[in-house]
């Protein structure tokens, strides 16, 4: 063969090899783009399906969200440097009224003396976290009304409305008592609790009650009324938005139970038992403790073992229930500080879930031959860390429920999608690995 023919044949072979390589590269790029588009489409579909599921009220999503939401507060709630200097709690306990004939309503002669003492001690505002929907001894009812009138607008009454289910007679007595007390400031005592779809309602207190459009319901909360009485502007943390379709109000931005120095976040003074060394002329609250109440918002409430106690996020750790007065102290401090926890709207949640699903699909597809429990554990740990960081640094509550299921579904699909497709095309039953 001629040398020139050999060169021509060799050149043609090189050209064919280059063309073949180009076609292979193009095919690989096309395949990669197809896989990428498929993964993006699946990620968006997973995100849309989970958002629709979460907003439909169907069961199965609440548990992860509540669990991780509560643990974030247990471990990451902000602690003040010392006990809050603006708010104190005066607690009437089982010991306090052991010698009285009844626990409820709390003896109003005792309450009258407490109001007078707190006023003399220089309390900035006095909140009675109690219900006044029934008569007791007429003389004691009048004594309390007189003490409230004499406090010069510093007393705030916790009030109820149609939401309590109280009979008309109870609400009528409340109106009468408020009139006799000089119509002091009042604020409702309600919290919001989430109830959506099937299953048992969530009994834990996590939300501040928002305003409603009902004319039969009080719109000013107990915490807002306390700040108004103290001459402090209450920040809007979302409670002024009118609730619609059973939605709950803004998250309570709980403070840690203990301050950084180890003291209780809110100063708490227990009313001592009657006859515990003090005569009738002696103050109920020892004189040595009264300076701790000066220039503070003082919330008076019951701290009984089996009455008016509530589950909170901190209950996830030790099962303890918080008194209503303590819950109102947290809400009042939040309204004073302007702290708020924010969530995501549906668009932001869609983007977040699509990103998680994309990562899960890619991880599952890449490790489809070696995938196992390690992939689920890895992505779960990452989500927990991301959620904790967002909560601690930016006060953002990420949706643990849909995030968890987006990661789980996407990794399963990534691991098994190719095998499922082949099995279906061959007429076989797909199996999960």
Residue pairs with C-beta under 8 A, 6 or more apart in sequence:
35 365
39 358
39 361
39 362
39 365
40 354
40 358
42 357
42 361
42 410
42 413
42 417
43 354
43 355
43 357
43 358
43 361
43 410
44 350
44 354
44 357
46 353
46 354
46 357
46 406
46 409
46 410
46 413
47 349
47 350
47 353
47 354
47 357
47 406
48 350
50 353
50 402
50 405
50 406
50 409
51 346
51 349
51 350
51 353
51 402
53 60
53 61
53 402
54 61
54 399
54 401
54 402
55 346
56 197
57 196
57 197
57 198
58 197
58 198
59 197
59 198
59 199
61 401
61 402
61 405
62 196
62 199
62 202
62 401
63 401
64 400
64 401
64 404
64 405
65 399
65 400
65 401
66 202
66 204
67 316
67 400
68 384
68 387
68 400
69 206
69 313
69 397
69 400
70 204
70 313
70 314
70 315
70 316
71 316
72 313
72 387
72 388
72 391
72 392
72 397
73 254
73 313
73 314
74 313
74 314
74 316
74 317
75 388
76 388
76 391
76 392
77 254
77 255
77 256
77 314
78 255
78 256
79 255
79 256
79 258
79 259
79 260
79 265
80 255
80 256
80 259
80 260
80 265
81 259
81 260
81 261
82 259
82 260
82 261
82 263
83 259
83 263
83 264
83 265
83 266
83 267
84 255
84 259
84 265
84 266
84 267
84 329
84 333
85 296
86 296
86 297
86 333
86 336
87 266
87 267
87 296
87 297
87 298
87 299
87 329
87 332
87 333
88 266
88 267
88 268
88 269
88 292
88 293
88 296
88 297
88 298
88 299
89 266
89 267
89 268
89 269
89 298
89 299
89 300
89 301
89 323
89 325
89 326
89 329
90 114
90 118
90 268
90 269
90 270
90 271
90 285
90 293
90 298
90 299
90 300
90 301
91 268
91 269
91 270
91 271
91 301
91 302
91 303
91 323
91 325
92 106
92 110
92 271
92 300
92 301
92 302
92 303
93 270
93 271
93 302
93 303
93 304
94 103
94 304
94 305
95 270
95 272
95 273
96 270
96 271
96 272
96 273
96 274
97 103
97 106
97 107
97 110
97 273
97 274
98 273
98 274
99 273
99 274
99 275
100 107
100 110
100 274
103 304
103 307
104 302
104 307
105 130
105 131
105 132
105 134
105 136
106 130
106 302
107 136
107 140
108 136
108 137
108 140
108 141
108 143
108 144
109 137
109 139
109 140
109 143
109 144
110 271
110 274
110 284
111 128
111 130
111 144
111 147
111 300
112 140
112 143
112 144
112 146
112 147
113 147
113 284
114 271
114 284
114 285
114 300
115 126
115 128
115 144
115 147
115 148
115 151
115 155
115 300
116 147
116 150
116 151
117 283
117 284
117 285
117 290
118 126
118 285
118 293
118 298
118 300
119 126
119 147
119 150
119 151
119 152
119 154
121 285
121 290
121 291
121 293
121 294
122 293
122 294
122 295
123 154
123 293
123 294
123 295
123 296
123 297
123 298
124 154
124 229
124 230
124 231
124 295
124 296
124 297
124 298
125 154
125 155
125 156
125 226
125 227
125 229
125 230
125 297
125 298
126 151
126 154
126 155
126 156
126 229
126 298
126 300
127 155
127 156
127 158
127 222
127 225
127 226
127 229
127 297
127 298
127 299
127 300
127 328
128 155
128 156
128 157
128 158
128 300
128 301
129 158
129 189
129 222
129 299
129 300
129 301
129 302
129 324
129 325
129 328
130 158
130 300
130 301
130 302
131 158
131 160
131 174
131 189
132 157
132 159
132 173
132 174
132 177
132 178
133 160
133 166
133 170
133 171
133 173
133 174
134 170
134 173
135 141
135 173
141 177
141 180
142 180
144 181
145 177
145 180
145 181
145 182
148 155
148 157
148 181
148 182
148 184
149 181
149 182
151 184
153 184
153 185
153 229
154 229
155 181
155 184
155 185
155 229
156 184
156 185
156 186
156 187
156 222
156 225
156 226
156 229
157 178
157 181
157 184
157 185
157 186
157 187
158 186
158 187
158 188
158 189
158 222
159 174
159 178
159 186
159 187
159 188
159 189
159 218
160 166
160 170
160 171
160 174
160 188
160 189
161 171
161 188
161 216
161 217
161 218
162 171
162 214
162 216
162 217
163 188
163 190
163 217
178 184
178 186
185 225
185 228
185 229
186 218
186 220
186 225
187 218
187 220
187 221
187 222
187 223
187 224
187 225
187 226
188 209
188 217
188 218
188 219
188 220
188 221
188 222
189 222
189 324
189 328
190 209
190 221
191 205
191 207
191 208
191 209
191 252
191 310
191 327
192 206
192 207
192 208
192 209
192 210
192 243
192 248
192 249
193 201
193 202
193 203
193 204
193 205
193 206
193 207
193 248
194 201
194 202
194 206
194 207
194 248
195 201
195 202
195 246
196 246
203 311
204 310
204 311
204 312
204 313
204 315
205 252
205 310
205 311
205 312
205 322
205 327
206 248
206 251
206 252
206 312
206 313
207 248
207 249
207 250
207 251
207 252
208 221
208 237
208 238
208 239
208 249
208 250
208 251
208 252
208 331
208 334
209 221
209 239
209 249
210 238
210 239
210 240
210 241
210 242
210 243
210 247
210 248
210 249
210 250
211 219
211 239
211 240
211 241
211 242
211 243
212 219
212 242
212 243
213 242
220 228
221 239
221 331
222 328
222 331
222 332
223 234
223 328
223 331
223 332
223 334
223 335
224 234
224 239
224 335
226 297
226 299
226 328
226 332
227 233
227 234
227 297
227 332
227 335
227 336
228 234
230 297
232 336
234 335
234 336
235 335
235 336
235 337
235 338
237 250
237 253
237 334
237 335
237 338
237 339
237 340
238 249
238 250
238 340
239 249
239 250
239 335
241 249
243 249
250 340
250 341
251 340
251 341
251 343
251 397
252 327
252 330
252 331
252 334
252 341
253 330
253 334
253 339
253 340
253 341
253 395
254 312
254 313
254 314
254 330
255 265
255 330
255 333
256 265
257 264
257 265
257 314
258 264
258 265
259 265
266 326
266 329
266 333
267 292
267 296
269 285
269 289
269 292
269 293
270 303
271 284
271 285
272 278
272 284
272 285
272 286
278 284
278 286
283 290
285 293
297 332
299 325
299 328
299 329
299 332
300 325
301 308
301 323
301 324
301 325
301 328
302 308
302 323
302 324
302 325
303 323
303 325
308 323
308 324
309 321
309 322
309 323
309 324
310 321
310 322
310 323
310 324
310 327
311 321
311 322
312 321
312 322
312 327
314 320
314 322
315 321
315 322
334 340
339 395
340 395
341 391
341 395
341 396
341 397
342 395
342 396
342 397
343 396
343 397
343 399
344 352
344 396
344 398
344 399
349 399
349 402
352 398
352 399
352 403
353 402
353 403
353 406
356 379
356 383
356 403
356 406
356 407
356 410
357 406
357 407
357 409
357 410
358 410
359 379
359 410
360 379
360 406
360 407
360 408
360 409
360 410
360 411
360 414
361 410
361 411
361 413
361 414
361 417
362 414
363 375
363 378
363 379
363 411
363 414
364 371
364 375
364 410
364 411
364 412
364 413
364 414
364 415
364 416
364 417
365 414
365 415
365 417
365 418
366 414
367 375
367 415
368 414
368 415
368 416
368 418
368 419
371 411
371 414
371 415
371 433
375 411
375 415
376 407
376 408
376 411
379 407
379 411
380 404
380 407
383 400
383 403
383 404
383 407
386 398
387 398
387 400
387 403
390 396
390 397
390 398
391 397
391 398
412 432
415 433
416 430
416 431
416 432
416 433
419 430
419 431
419 433
420 430
423 429
423 430
423 431
424 430
